[in-house]
Amino acid sequence: MPETKKTHNLRLTPGMSIRMLADYMTASEQAKRTLLTRSKYAPIAPTIQHDAARESIIEHLSSGDRSADLIERRIAILKSGLQGSPFEVDKAENNADYLERYLETTPSLPAKAQEVLPGDKMSALDIEGFVLRCTPHFILKRTTKTNVPKIGLGFLRYSKGKALPPEAACWQGAIAVGYLNTKVQQGLADVDADREITAVVDVWTGECHIAPSNSVYRFNEVKAACAGIAQRWAQIPPPANAVF
């Protein structure tokens, strides 16, 4: 029986999201090749996403009301809508699972964060011809004792039954700090990055991973890796039976 052909979108410009680049920095050589292929040849087929769960959690965190009412209502809505195609039912169940786990683990945020705002797509950063895409799930802010504003990026990670590897969280936080610092250096941002309020939250375990103290060193390593990816991009072969 012939293999099914899968449709992909070919990306001509080298690039990854902060999350995927963090996973790349911790991956084996074989896993790195898989991530590069997935980045260049993005599958068009629908995949299970957790957008509904993340939106509810972000609203919950930014509202300042840590009662469970909002999340419980969203879970009930998701479970009441288990109809339609098998894909839609599966997606609703996965999002409900995500929110139920969030209530079980009740993740914290960095202690120094004073304000939580919903995140949004931010302008991409060019690193040696590599495009670093940044869409934080939430923004963390604080003002120092000397009245200096600071900003951090927040990300939610969730994998059912599996804790986020601490190294992946460290790299993701370091890349986020490096992204913000570079934007300030380029004159494209006017608020300094704050490592201590930049965090990756593992919803499965409830652990809040604050960006590491060696974030500057790590981001220099990331820049070298990005330059290498940009050089290799044209030679990355497509997956078997891909259609564009």
N, C-alpha and C positions, 0 to 999 in steps of 0.2 A: 504494500500500500504506500503510495507516494507521500512524502512529508508535506504538511500544510505550510503554505507560504504565508509569511507574516509581513504586514505593511509597517514601514518605518519612515520616520521623518529624518532626512539627512541634514545634520548641522555642519555647515562649512567652517564656522568659526570655533576654534578651540575654547572650551569653557565648561564649568561645572557650578553647581550651587555650593554654598558653604558646607552644607551637610554632606554632600557626596564627596567633596574634596577631603573632608575630615575622615570619612571612611576609607578613601584612597590612601591617605597617609598611614593608616594602620593595617592595610591589607597585604596579603601575600602577593607574590608576583602574578600568580594565576588570577587571583581576585582583582588585582589592578587591571589586568587585560580585560576582564569582564566589565569592570566599571567604565573603562575607556570606550569600549564598544557600545555600551548602553548610552554613554554621553553623546557619542557622535551619531549613532543610529538609534534615535529615540523611538521606542515602539508606540504606534498610534492606537493599538487595541486598548480598550478601557481596563483599568486596574482598580482594585479596591483602594479607595482613598478615605482618609479620616477627617475630611474637612468639617463635617457637621460637629464632630466631637471636639475638634480643636477650637472652632468658633465659640462653642459653649464654654469651654474651659477658659479661653481668653476673656470672654465677657465676665465670667465668674471672678477671675483674678483682678481684672481692672475695676470691677464695681466696688471692691473693698468689703463686700458682704460675703463672709466665708461660710454662711449657712449652706446647707445642702439642697435647699428648696429648688433653686434654678436648675441644678444638674439633674435632680430627680424628675423634674417636669420634662426635661429634654429626653431623658431615658424613656419615660412613659410615651412620649410622642413617637420616638423611633420604634419602640416595640409595638405600638398600635398601628403603625404603617407597614407591617410586614406583609406586603402584597406586591403584585406586579411581577416583573421578570425575576428569574433566579438571581441574576446579578444585583438587582435593586434590593432584593430581600437580604442577600449576603452582605451588601454594603450597610444596610440599616442595622443588622445584627452586629457587625464589626464595630460600628460607631457606638452602639449601646454598650458593648463589652468594654470599649475604651473608657467611656464615662463611668461605668461601674468600677473599673479599676482605679480611676482617679479618686473616687469617693473612698475607696478602701485604703489607698496609700496617702492621701491628702498631702501632696508635695508642698514643700515650703519654697520660698524665694529668698534671694540674698538678704541678709539682715539689714544691710545699709540702704537698700532700695526704699525710696520714699513715695514713689509714684509709679503706677503700672498703666501703660497705654497699649491699645491694640497695635500690632505691627502692620507693616504694609511693604510692598515691593519697593526696594531702594535702588538707586542708580548702580549699574554694574561698574566693576573696577577692572581696569586693564593692567595685567601683570605680564610683561614680556610677551605680549601678543595673546595671552590667555585671558578670557573673560570670566571674572569671578562674580557670580550672581548672588544677590543677597535679598532674602525675604524673611526677616525675623517674624516670629509669631507674636511677640510683644516687645515693647520698649520699656526699659527701666530708667528712672531718673532720680537724681538726688542733688541737693545743694550742700556744699561743704560748710564748715563753720566760718570760713572766710568769704562766704557768699559766692562761691564759684560753682556754676552748674556743671554737672557730669551726666553722662549718658552710657547706657549699656544695652546690649541686645539679648533677648531671651528666645530660647528655642525649646519646643516640646519634642520629645522622642518617645516612641511607643512600639514595642514589639511583643506581642502576646506570649507570655511564658518565658521571656528571655530578657535578662538585664542588659542595659546598654554597657558595652565595655568601657571602663573608665578612660582608657587611652583615646578612644574615639571622642568621648566627651571633652577631654582636654584639648585635643586638636581642634574641635569645632569651636570651643570657646576662644582659643588662641587666634584662630583665623578671624573670628568676629572682632576681636580687639584690634588685630592688625588691619582689618578692613576699615574700621572707624578711624584709627590713627592715620592711615594713609589718606583718607578723605580730608582730614584736618590739615595735613601737610600739603595737600594739593590745593588748599583754599576752597574746597567744596563743602566744608562743614565748619561750624563755628563753636561747637561744643565738644570738649575733650572726652575721649573714651575713658571709661572707668572699668578696669579689669574686675574689681570686686563686686560690680553689679552686672556683669556679663555672665550669663549662665545657660546651661543646658539641663533641662529637667527631664529625668527619666520617669515617665508616668507609671511604668510597670513596677518599679521599686520605690518610687516616691523620693528618690535622691536628687538633690539639686547640686549639680557639678559647677562650681564657680571656675571661671577661666584661670588657668595656672599662672603661677608667679613668673615662669619663664616664657610667657607668651611672646615677647619680642624675639627671643631666640627661635622659638618654634615657627614664627611667621617668616623669618629669614629662610628657614628650611622649606617652608611652603612655597616661597617665591622661586626657589631653585627648582622645586618639583614642577611648578607651573610652567617655567621656561622649558623644561624637558618635555612636558606634555605637548606644548605648542610646537616643538620641533618634530615630534613623532606623529602629530595629528593626521597629516596627509597619508601616512603609511598604515593607519589602523584599518584593517580589512572589515568588510561588512559581515554580519552574522549569516549563517547558512540559510539559503532560500529566502533571503530578504527581498522585498519589493518596495520600490520608492515611488 
